[in-house]
Amino acid sequence: MRASIAYLTTTAATTSPTFAAGSGEWPAQPTDASHGAGAHRLELLGWHRGERAVYLSEDVGGALPVVHVVRTRGEQAGRMIAMRSWYIDHAADGAADPLEALDRRLTALRGELVAMDEVEPDPWCLTTRVVQRRALRLPGGGLPIRKFALQLTVEPIVSARPATRGRTVVTAYLRPRAHLERAWAIPGEPLALTRVSYVGVPEGVGHDKHVALLVPRELH
């Protein structure tokens, strides 16, 4: 108890723009155009039938987006993995710069992807658990801000059979809150991809970051 009180009184938590202070409710989700500067936005690219994988693109505020893959088979199934090899040697693609090389690879990839239908996220629930609490001191000085290792778990609310769940641990700032905001059905698979939003960028008063989780889906 003493440690918890010390943590709360010696760290600061400012209001994230994604969570109305004191309201206890999430406001309507912002559109792409209104998404604040500093946020990291994760967008769906599509489903690769041959690889049995979902591809995503994350805007992190830099010149290059980060391309991620979520595989549905094999040892790495369910994990959101950055395609780091795409950014190492752009000269191998005969491109003059990394952005040109990435554009070529994305153009080729999009030709192999299948669109995924968006579905309501209501059949799944999100639970969170604080695994670890720390504090981060910002360069500008002042009180350090709260930092959390936050476990996110997404699972079906009702399932006719024992169901697996999507689970990951992220680094959250300010407040350990998260929101299950969107879901897409994976064609021909008893699976869906969900997108969870949380305060994961410690800039200014904190900005959104997204993570994708693979979850079971009932086929009818």
Secondary structure as GFF3:
##gff-version 3
##sequence-region A 1 220
A	DSSP	alpha_helix	2	10	.	.	.	ID=ss1
A	DSSP	beta_strand	41	48	.	.	.	ID=ss2
A	DSSP	beta_strand	53	59	.	.	.	ID=ss3
A	DSSP	beta_strand	66	71	.	.	.	ID=ss4
A	DSSP	beta_strand	80	82	.	.	.	ID=ss5
A	DSSP	three_ten_helix	84	87	.	.	.	ID=ss6
A	DSSP	three_ten_helix	90	93	.	.	.	ID=ss7
A	DSSP	alpha_helix	98	110	.	.	.	ID=ss8
A	DSSP	beta_strand	118	119	.	.	.	ID=ss9
A	DSSP	beta_strand	124	136	.	.	.	ID=ss10
A	DSSP	beta_strand	145	156	.	.	.	ID=ss11
A	DSSP	beta_strand	166	173	.	.	.	ID=ss12
A	DSSP	beta_strand	178	185	.	.	.	ID=ss13
A	DSSP	beta_strand	191	201	.	.	.	ID=ss14
A	DSSP	beta_strand	207	216	.	.	.	ID=ss15
###
